[in-house]
Amino acid sequence: MKIKPLADRVLVKNDKAETKTSGGIIIPEAAQEKTQTATVIAIGPGTEENKITVKPGDRIMYDKYSGTQVKIDGEDHLILKMNDIIAVIE
């Protein structure tokens, strides 16, 4: 399935959370703190008021509880508004 975001929306794929600490302790999924980082997969064209300032392949941080979850080929993705993106990770 292929999804093309509209307007000022961005399709991202969540990054996997670390399941093991550097000391080798395994962290159960229920105890992991979810980091809000993802990789941009596709972008919309933007609007006059909200320009798109990220590109596919960028790693980003986004606001907690933002976006709409979608499953694409069995994998979790999010569709975010450009305003929900708070940083680009370099």
Residue pairs with C-beta under 8 A, 6 or more apart in sequence:
1 72
1 73
3 11
3 42
3 70
3 72
3 77
3 79
4 42
4 44
5 11
5 42
5 43
5 44
5 79
6 44
6 45
7 44
7 45
7 46
7 47
7 50
8 44
8 46
8 47
8 49
8 50
8 51
8 52
8 81
8 82
8 83
9 43
9 44
9 79
9 80
9 81
9 82
10 40
10 42
10 43
10 44
10 52
10 54
10 60
10 79
10 80
10 81
10 82
10 85
11 40
11 41
11 42
11 43
11 77
11 78
11 79
12 38
12 39
12 40
12 41
12 60
12 62
12 67
12 77
12 78
12 79
12 80
13 38
13 39
13 41
13 75
13 76
13 77
13 78
14 37
14 38
14 76
14 77
14 78
15 35
15 37
15 38
15 39
15 59
17 29
17 32
17 33
17 34
17 35
18 27
18 32
19 26
19 27
19 29
19 32
20 26
20 27
21 27
34 64
35 61
36 61
36 62
36 63
36 64
37 59
37 60
37 61
37 62
37 89
38 59
38 60
38 62
38 78
39 57
39 58
39 59
39 60
40 54
40 55
40 56
40 57
40 58
40 59
40 60
41 56
41 77
42 56
43 52
43 54
43 55
43 56
44 52
45 52
46 52
46 82
50 81
50 82
50 83
51 82
52 82
53 82
54 60
54 82
54 85
54 88
58 88
58 89
59 88
59 89
60 85
60 86
60 87
60 88
60 89
61 85
61 86
61 87
61 89
62 78
62 80
62 84
62 85
62 86
63 84
63 86
66 78
66 80
66 81
66 84
67 78
67 79
67 80
67 81
67 84
68 78
68 79
69 76
69 77
69 78
70 76
70 77
70 78
70 79
71 77
